[in-house]
Amino acid sequence: MPDVQSVLTVTDTNVRKWGTQLLFLQAPDAVVPATFFGAVDFMPVLPAGAIQMGYITTDGISQEDSMSSENTQMLQSLEPVRTDLTGIEKSLTVTFGEDNAFVQALYHGVPFEDFPTVSTDSWIFDDGEISDYPYFRLGILMQDGVGEQARYRVEYGYRVKVTAKTGRTLNRSDAEVYGFTFGIFKDPILKKSYTRAQNGPSYQ
């Protein structure tokens, strides 16, 4: 009888660590890229008009699908005989490590069309009567490996908005950071909520 090692099939090149990454925002009605990777160089495509949000803390980006379900019970069994999904809530959490004008606009609920022109602009934002936060398109570009061994990941949210913000800490020893949780929703026209794709020279 074979042992586990003799029938084991794994590929260590499929272990991913995304140390280099960026997060970008687009207008909620922006044209979605026809392809997420270049046809010749296999590099990820940064869509026209996208703005890069800047430094991300070492906590990185986390994405969660929260699933809820409902059990069906029967008289003859104490355990459920089936379970049915009743909802899936998608979210993405990220903390930015700089207080640039784009991050501040996002923090204060500014619509994409009213964002500053460049991230290094001076800024002043007032909190007023905010009834809701605006929608955006959101994308993440990531790289694992270099050169011919590189693999690239693109993740794209078609309709997202800020649903939570973390507290800020201001002191002498820590950099000021701004944390956000984005709710991810289905685009009513495109009928998509989230796309995840991977490519790169190492696949060719």
Secondary structure as GFF3:
##gff-version 3
##sequence-region A 1 204
A	DSSP	alpha_helix	4	7	.	.	.	ID=ss1
A	DSSP	three_ten_helix	12	14	.	.	.	ID=ss2
A	DSSP	beta_strand	20	26	.	.	.	ID=ss3
A	DSSP	beta_strand	51	52	.	.	.	ID=ss4
A	DSSP	beta_strand	56	74	.	.	.	ID=ss5
A	DSSP	beta_strand	77	96	.	.	.	ID=ss6
A	DSSP	alpha_helix	101	107	.	.	.	ID=ss7
A	DSSP	three_ten_helix	112	114	.	.	.	ID=ss8
A	DSSP	beta_strand	136	144	.	.	.	ID=ss9
A	DSSP	three_ten_helix	147	149	.	.	.	ID=ss10
A	DSSP	beta_strand	151	165	.	.	.	ID=ss11
A	DSSP	beta_strand	178	185	.	.	.	ID=ss12
A	DSSP	beta_strand	194	199	.	.	.	ID=ss13
A	DSSP	three_ten_helix	201	203	.	.	.	ID=ss14
###
